[in-house]
Amino acid sequence: MHRQGVVSRTPRPVPLLHRGNKLTGQGEPMSTAYTAETVRTKLMSDDAWLVRGLLAIFARQTEDERAAGSTTHHNGVGFNGVDAPFCTSLAEQFKVRGSLSPKQIAALRKIMPKYAAQLAAIANAKAAAAATAADADAARAAAAEAAHEARLQAEYGEP
């Protein structure tokens, strides 16, 4: 029950604004941006998010770090030096088996929240890339429609 004066601890996604309206300068809601807090909440409650997060951070490790199972480049992405051997092992096991044991999930749930900011950046970059691709698709469709209309007008004249 929600008591008056008590602030909910459930993080709310922040709206991400798309291109600004040329007339008003105001953006249109495009999608929802993830914050580190919303990602942390998902990691603590959803095994699928936990495993996808593990694989996403593993993918950010450099090739030599993945091969060695350690952190050799201190570039602020991927696993830290302490977590790298264990998390690399879990990621490789998941890729082979397609699952992790309940004990592995429990251990991962303790580790992954510290990577919430990296995961939020990854999720937001994917959303932005998808929006850009959708914009490009819409522009191609509009150009094709305009070309079709121009052909019809040239062939049949003004309506």
Rosetta blueprint (number, residue, H / E / L):
1 M L
2 H L
3 R L
4 Q L
5 G L
6 V L
7 V L
8 S L
9 R L
10 T L
11 P L
12 R L
13 P L
14 V E
15 P E
16 L E
17 L E
18 H E
19 R E
20 G E
21 N L
22 K L
23 L L
24 T L
25 G L
26 Q L
27 G E
28 E E
29 P E
30 M E
31 S E
32 T E
33 A E
34 Y L
35 T L
36 A H
37 E H
38 T H
39 V H
40 R H
41 T H
42 K H
43 L H
44 M H
45 S H
46 D L
47 D H
48 A H
49 W H
50 L H
51 V H
52 R H
53 G H
54 L H
55 L H
56 A H
57 I H
58 F H
59 A H
60 R H
61 Q L
62 T L
63 E H
64 D H
65 E H
66 R H
67 A H
68 A H
69 G L
70 S L
71 T L
72 T L
73 H L
74 H L
75 N L
76 G L
77 V L
78 G L
79 F L
80 N L
81 G L
82 V L
83 D L
84 A H
85 P H
86 F H
87 C H
88 T H
89 S H
90 L H
91 A H
92 E H
93 Q H
94 F H
95 K H
96 V H
97 R H
98 G L
99 S L
100 L L
101 S L
102 P H
103 K H
104 Q H
105 I H
106 A H
107 A H
108 L H
109 R H
110 K H
111 I H
112 M H
113 P H
114 K H
115 Y H
116 A H
117 A H
118 Q H
119 L H
120 A H
121 A H
122 I H
123 A H
124 N H
125 A H
126 K H
127 A H
128 A H
129 A H
130 A H
131 A H
132 T H
133 A H
134 A H
135 D H
136 A H
137 D H
138 A H
139 A H
140 R H
141 A H
142 A H
143 A H
144 A H
145 E H
146 A H
147 A H
148 H H
149 E H
150 A H
151 R H
152 L H
153 Q H
154 A H
155 E H
156 Y H
157 G L
158 E L
159 P L
